[in-house]
Amino acid sequence: MSIKASEARSIIRKAVRRVPEGENINAINLTAMMDMMTMLLVFMIMTMSISASPLSIAVSLPPSTSQQPQPEDAKTVTIAKDSILVEGVPVVKLVGGDVDSSEKAQGQFGIDIVKLRTVLAEHHEGLYLRAQGRDDEVRHELIILADKSTPYRLLYSVMYTAGRASAKNHPDGPGFTNFRLIVVRNEVSNTPEAP
């Protein structure tokens, strides 16, 4: 079945006549638009404040019953599910619970994380500079916040790397030698357990 061009044009003209014309817009309702923009602005501000907060890192710490104060000069490394952070600043991304092999000194089977060692060495140098004005010794202490599902190999890699992060102006000095693993304290109840 074929249609001539003139028949096709007449079918199209009839279809166009059947479609009603739209109304002319003479004014815009700004109240509804301003309400929508206000809600978007509030949403964006809340999203930015949550993403900028250092507490937004998803780290589920294992429980503990010990309670010791945090040292003043210790630096903090956080092992989150998607990255390793030093003092709240992301340093190395994690993929599948491990650092990419290109970030390690010895490749896939290595344990020395190069970027992390560089950043920790800078922080270690800062500890030496702060101790110069005082008679205190430099504390080679590192606080590690790790998720309870962190693989042991990754935790070992971070500790090994920190141990090799000696300060730039003190290359013969030690890296971080004392480690504190921070965990959530168990709430102990006073009710005795049933036998």
Secondary structure, 3 states (H helix, E strand, C coil): CCCCHHHHHHHHHHHHHHCCCCCCCCCCCHHHHHHHHHHHHHHHHHHHHHHHCHHHCCCCCCEECCCCCCCCCCEEEEECCCEEEECCEEEEEEECCEECHHHECCHHHCCCEHHHHHHHHHHHHHHHHHHHCCCCCCCCEEEEEECCCCCHHHHHHHHHHHHCCCCCCCCCCCCCCEEEEECEECCCCCCCCCC
